[in-house]
């Protein structure tokens, strides 16, 4: 449900905002940044910026505190925020888009950016926002056809998450840069006989159990040097031979008992302590994103660790933004909207207010300032992003219809795993569904 700003912040969030502001005032660099933005805003007329986002209550509270801080430093700028959970957010945004009534500033993710950009509803953000401290490979995800439309707000990386406590007992040491596919598979086959019945070395990556899980295959194709499963402009790019080899590999691993049988994998429910196969100890290795690490750490503190996904002829990993801020092309205040986004990602006071509510901060000076205050779970996320970054494949936002297509991926991958469809038939069906669903 959308929230109107007809009330003050909760006591906890307000206390955080006041504490952060008070602490920040002692830093001359922070004061200089805030003073500069205040002088700039005072010179202009009164501006109200519409802004919308989605997420948890923690994100809502942190973002509202940041808006209050910005208005305090820039008295002529106020906000009209609308925020809600993900279950209704994109439906509402689509309605506003169709009515040509989008707010000035919008949170958009990698599954929607290309769609809004190609409909000419977003402002070019190539100028007016300092992006010099954002990793180029992360920033590239905000570009469509070479134009920057989205500013990343948080960093995330795809990883191999593993049960470090079990690995330590088994004497398995994971190198800083992770293993190659051949090395992982060798260790998996050597380790499986040492595990008790009903336990398996790793997740069956060939079988999806939820939405948008085509990346389980994508990391394998990237490692073979064949690129992402779609081109930067959204064209189908699944390499047939690589896809067939991948499915044969995991079919063999199922037969050998290195990954669970299809019926066991089908029962996996992410983040459910009883039904998540990684969390309940059924498997030792899974693919997940760095942002998901706290979900496991909170249930079994100190038990898990992360490594880069496997490589082959090429690195298999990538970073991606947790979300973007974009500016509506219909905004009457695009320059003020850009100034706010620039502050949101580059100001240290803003960083202390937001912490990791929107993911690992994308600005290096902000991250360096914040890191000493973070807990071990947050530092683990920062560490894996730093390890993935040097070899990360540049990520492109997904084309329109990609989410619906991945629903088909899930059905088709399960049909293959249960021997209801051959990999050859599956490839043809995936290509057919792409042509039907993905709109460029």
C-alpha positions in Angstrom: 0.0 0.0 0.0 1.3 3.5 -0.9 2.3 5.6 2.1 1.6 9.3 2.2 3.9 11.6 4.1 1.2 13.0 6.4 3.0 11.8 9.5 6.4 12.2 11.2 9.1 9.5 11.3 8.9 6.8 13.9 10.9 7.5 17.1 13.6 5.0 16.2 14.2 6.4 12.6 14.0 10.0 13.9 16.6 9.2 16.6 18.9 7.6 14.0 18.5 10.6 11.7 19.3 13.1 14.5 22.2 11.1 15.7 23.7 10.7 12.3 23.3 14.4 11.6 25.0 15.4 14.9 27.9 13.0 14.3 28.4 14.2 10.8 28.6 17.9 11.8 32.0 17.4 13.2 33.5 16.4 9.9 34.8 19.4 7.9 34.5 17.6 4.6 30.9 16.6 5.2 30.1 20.1 6.4 31.6 21.6 3.3 29.6 19.2 1.0 26.4 20.0 2.9 27.1 23.8 2.9 27.7 23.8 -0.8 24.4 22.0 -1.6 22.6 24.4 0.8 24.0 27.5 -0.9 23.1 26.1 -4.3 19.5 25.4 -3.2 19.0 28.6 -1.4 19.7 30.5 -4.6 16.7 28.8 -6.3 12.9 28.9 -5.8 10.9 26.4 -3.8 10.8 22.9 -5.3 8.7 19.8 -4.4 10.1 16.6 -5.9 7.9 13.5 -6.2 9.8 10.3 -5.4 8.7 6.7 -5.3 10.4 3.5 -4.2 9.8 -0.1 -3.0 11.3 -2.2 -0.3 11.1 -3.2 3.4 10.2 -1.0 6.3 14.0 -0.7 7.1 14.5 0.8 3.6 11.4 3.1 4.0 12.7 4.5 7.4 16.2 5.0 6.1 15.1 6.7 2.9 12.7 9.0 4.7 15.5 10.0 7.1 17.7 10.8 4.2 14.9 12.9 2.6 14.6 14.9 5.8 18.3 15.4 6.0 18.5 16.7 2.4 15.6 19.1 3.1 17.3 20.3 6.2 20.4 21.2 4.2 18.4 22.4 1.2 15.4 24.3 2.7 13.8 25.1 -0.6 13.5 21.4 -1.6 10.7 19.2 -0.2 9.5 15.8 -1.2 6.3 14.1 -1.9 7.2 10.4 -1.3 5.2 7.3 -2.2 6.6 3.9 -1.0 5.3 0.4 -0.7 6.3 -3.3 -0.9 7.4 -5.0 -4.1 4.1 -6.9 -4.4 2.3 -3.8 -5.7 5.1 -1.4 -6.7 5.6 -2.2 -10.3 1.9 -2.5 -11.0 1.4 1.0 -9.7 4.4 2.3 -11.6 3.1 0.9 -14.8 -0.2 2.6 -14.2 1.5 5.9 -13.6 3.6 5.3 -16.7 0.6 4.6 -18.9 -1.0 7.8 -17.6 2.2 9.8 -18.2 2.1 10.8 -14.6 5.4 9.5 -13.3 7.0 11.2 -10.3 10.3 13.1 -10.7 12.5 10.4 -9.1 11.7 6.7 -9.4 13.3 3.5 -8.1 13.7 1.1 -11.0 15.5 -2.3 -11.2 17.5 -4.1 -13.8 14.3 -5.8 -15.0 12.5 -2.5 -15.9 15.1 0.0 -16.9 15.4 -0.9 -20.5 11.6 -0.9 -20.9 11.1 2.6 -19.5 14.2 4.0 -21.4 13.0 2.6 -24.8 9.6 4.2 -24.2 11.4 7.5 -23.9 10.1 8.1 -20.3 13.5 8.6 -18.6 16.0 11.5 -18.5 19.6 11.2 -19.7 21.7 11.2 -16.6 25.1 11.3 -18.3 25.7 14.9 -17.0 24.8 16.5 -13.6 25.7 13.5 -11.4 29.2 12.6 -10.2 29.7 9.0 -11.1 33.5 9.0 -10.9 33.6 6.9 -7.7 31.2 4.2 -9.0 32.7 1.0 -10.6 32.4 1.2 -14.4 31.0 -2.3 -14.6 28.3 -1.5 -12.1 27.5 1.8 -13.8 27.2 0.1 -17.2 24.0 -1.6 -16.0 22.3 1.8 -15.9 22.9 2.3 -19.6 20.6 1.5 -22.5 22.0 1.8 -26.0 25.0 3.7 -24.6 22.9 6.4 -22.7 23.0 6.5 -18.9 19.4 6.4 -17.5 19.8 4.8 -14.1 22.2 5.6 -11.2 23.0 2.5 -9.1 22.1 2.9 -5.5 23.6 -0.3 -4.1 26.0 -3.0 -5.3 25.3 -6.7 -5.4 27.2 -9.7 -6.8 26.4 -13.3 -7.8 28.3 -15.8 -5.7 28.8 -19.3 -4.7 27.7 -19.5 -1.0 29.1 -22.4 0.9 28.9 -24.0 4.3 32.3 -23.0 5.7 31.9 -24.9 8.9 31.4 -28.1 7.0 34.2 -27.3 4.6 36.6 -26.7 7.5 35.8 -30.1 8.9 36.3 -31.7 5.4 39.6 -29.8 5.0 38.4 -27.9 1.9 40.0 -24.4 1.6 38.5 -22.1 -1.0 41.0 -19.7 -2.7 40.4 -16.0 -2.7 39.5 -16.0 -6.4 37.4 -19.2 -6.1 37.8 -22.4 -8.1 37.4 -23.2 -11.8 34.5 -25.4 -12.8 36.8 -28.3 -13.2 38.2 -27.8 -9.7 34.7 -27.5 -8.1 33.5 -30.6 -9.8 36.6 -32.6 -8.8 36.2 -31.6 -5.2 32.4 -32.3 -5.3 33.0 -35.8 -6.6 35.7 -36.5 -4.0 33.7 -35.1 -1.2 30.3 -36.7 -1.8 31.2 -40.2 -0.5 32.3 -38.6 2.8 28.8 -37.1 3.4 26.0 -38.8 5.2 23.0 -40.2 3.4 20.6 -37.5 2.3 23.3 -34.8 2.1 24.6 -33.5 -1.2 27.6 -31.4 -2.1 25.9 -28.7 -4.1 22.7 -27.3 -5.6 21.3 -28.6 -8.9 21.9 -25.5 -10.9 20.0 -26.9 -13.9 16.7 -26.9 -12.1 15.0 -23.6 -11.1 12.6 -23.6 -8.2 11.6 -19.9 -8.1 11.5 -16.9 -10.4 14.4 -15.3 -12.3 16.7 -18.2 -11.8 18.1 -18.4 -15.3 21.3 -17.0 -13.9 22.1 -20.4 -12.5 22.8 -21.4 -16.1 24.1 -17.9 -17.1 27.1 -18.1 -14.8 28.1 -21.3 -16.6 27.7 -19.8 -20.1 29.7 -16.7 -19.0 32.5 -18.9 -17.8 32.7 -20.6 -21.2 33.2 -17.2 -22.8 29.7 -17.2 -24.5 28.3 -14.0 -22.8 25.1 -13.4 -21.0 21.9 -15.2 -22.1 20.8 -12.0 -23.9 22.8 -9.3 -25.7 23.0 -5.8 -24.3 20.2 -4.8 -26.7 18.0 -7.6 -25.4 18.4 -10.3 -28.1 18.3 -14.1 -27.3 21.8 -15.3 -26.7 21.7 -18.8 -25.2 24.4 -20.8 -26.8 22.9 -24.1 -27.8 25.9 -26.4 -27.4 26.8 -24.8 -24.0 23.2 -25.2 -22.8 23.1 -28.9 -23.8 26.5 -29.6 -22.2 25.3 -27.8 -19.0 22.2 -30.0 -18.8 24.2 -33.2 -19.4 26.6 -32.2 -16.7 23.9 -31.8 -14.1 22.0 -34.9 -15.2 25.2 -36.9 -14.6 25.6 -35.2 -11.2 22.1 -36.2 -10.3 22.8 -39.8 -11.2 26.0 -39.8 -9.2 24.3 -38.3 -6.2 26.4 -35.1 -6.1 23.3 -32.9 -6.4 19.9 -33.9 -5.0 17.3 -35.9 -6.9 14.8 -33.7 -8.8 12.0 -34.3 -6.3 14.2 -33.1 -3.4 15.3 -29.9 -5.3 11.6 -29.3 -6.1 10.9 -28.9 -2.4 13.4 -26.1 -1.9 12.0 -22.9 -0.6 14.4 -20.1 -0.4 15.1 -18.6 3.1 12.7 -21.0 4.9 14.8 -22.5 7.7 13.1 -25.9 7.3 12.8 -26.0 3.5 15.8 -24.1 2.2 18.2 -26.9 1.2 21.2 -24.8 2.0 19.9 -23.4 5.3 18.8 -26.8 6.5 22.1 -28.5 5.7 20.9 -30.7 2.8 23.5 -29.1 0.4 26.8 -27.5 1.1 27.1 -25.1 -1.9 24.6 -22.9 -3.7 24.5 -19.9 -5.9 23.0 -16.8 -4.4 23.6 -13.0 -4.3 25.8 -11.3 -1.8 22.8 -9.2 -0.6 21.1 -12.5 0.5 24.0 -13.4 2.9 22.4 -11.8 6.0 19.4 -14.1 5.7 21.6 -17.1 6.3 24.0 -15.5 8.8 21.0 -14.5 11.0 19.9 -18.1 11.3 23.3 -19.8 11.6 25.9 -17.1 12.6 29.4 -17.8 11.4 28.6 -20.9 9.5 28.6 -19.7 5.9 31.0 -17.9 3.5 31.0 -16.7 -0.1 33.3 -17.2 -3.0 33.3 -16.0 -6.6 31.3 -18.3 -8.9 33.4 -20.7 -10.9 35.5 -19.7 -13.9 36.6 -21.6 -17.0 38.1 -19.9 -20.1 36.4 -16.7 -18.7 35.2 -15.4 -15.4 31.6 -16.5 -14.6 30.6 -13.7 -12.2 29.0 -10.3 -12.5 27.9 -7.4 -10.3 24.6 -5.7 -10.6 22.9 -2.8 -8.9 20.4 -3.5 -6.2 18.3 -0.9 -7.8 18.5 2.5 -9.6 17.2 6.0 -9.2 16.0 7.4 -12.4 14.5 10.8 -13.4 11.2 11.0 -15.3 11.6 12.8 -18.7 8.4 14.7 -17.8 9.9 16.1 -14.6 9.6 19.9 -14.3 12.7 19.9 -12.1 15.3 17.5 -13.7 18.3 19.5 -12.4 17.1 19.5 -8.8 16.3 15.8 -9.1 19.9 15.1 -10.4 21.3 17.2 -7.5 19.4 15.1 -5.0 20.6 11.8 -6.6 24.1 13.0 -6.7 23.9 13.8 -3.0 22.1 10.5 -2.2 25.0 8.4 -3.6 28.0 10.6 -2.9 27.4 12.4 0.4 28.9 10.7 3.5 26.1 11.9 5.8 23.6 10.4 3.4 25.6 7.2 3.5 25.6 7.0 7.3 21.8 7.6 7.3 21.1 4.9 4.7 23.8 2.3 5.8 23.1 -0.9 3.8 19.3 -0.3 3.5 19.8 -0.1 -0.3 22.7 -2.5 -0.6 26.4 -1.9 -0.4 27.0 1.8 -1.2 28.3 2.4 -4.7 30.5 5.4 -4.0 33.9 4.3 -2.7 34.5 7.3 -0.4 31.1 6.7 1.2 31.8 3.0 1.6 35.2 3.6 3.1 33.7 6.1 5.6 30.9 3.6 6.5 32.8 0.3 6.7 34.4 0.6 10.2 30.9 0.9 11.7 29.5 -2.2 10.0 29.0 -5.8 11.4 30.7 -8.9 10.1 27.8 -9.9 7.8 27.9 -6.5 6.0 31.7 -6.6 5.8 31.4 -10.1 4.2 29.2 -8.6 1.5 31.7 -5.8 0.8 34.6 -8.4 0.7 32.9 -10.6 -1.9 32.0 -7.6 -4.1 35.6 -6.5 -4.0 36.8 -10.0 -5.0 34.3 -10.3 -7.8 34.7 -6.8 -9.2 38.1 -7.1 -11.0 37.0 -9.9 -13.3 33.2 -9.2 -13.4 31.4 -9.4 -16.7 29.7 -6.0 -17.5 26.0 -6.5 -16.8 23.2 -5.1 -19.0 19.7 -4.5 -17.7 17.1 -7.1 -18.7 14.7 -6.5 -21.7 11.0 -6.0 -21.3 9.2 -9.4 -20.6 12.3 -11.0 -19.2 10.6 -11.7 -15.8 7.7 -13.5 -17.5 10.2 -15.4 -19.7 12.0 -16.7 -16.6 8.8 -18.1 -15.4 8.8 -20.3 -18.5 12.5 -21.1 -17.8 11.5 -22.5 -14.4 8.8 -24.7 -15.9 11.0 -25.9 -18.7 14.0 -26.6 -16.4 11.8 -28.7 -14.2 10.4 -30.6 -17.1 14.0 -31.5 -18.2 15.0 -32.5 -14.6 12.0 -34.9 -14.4 12.7 -36.3 -17.8 9.5 -34.9 -19.3 11.4 -33.0 -22.0 14.8 -33.4 -23.6 17.4 -30.6 -23.4 17.2 -30.2 -27.2 13.4 -29.7 -26.9 13.9 -27.4 -24.0 16.3 -25.2 -25.9 13.9 -24.8 -28.8 11.0 -24.0 -26.4 13.1 -21.4 -24.6 13.9 -19.7 -27.9 10.2 -19.8 -28.9 9.0 -18.4 -25.6 11.6 -15.6 -25.9 10.4 -14.6 -29.3 6.8 -14.6 -28.0 7.3 -12.8 -24.7 10.4 -10.5 -24.8 9.5 -7.2 -26.5 12.2 -4.9 -27.8 
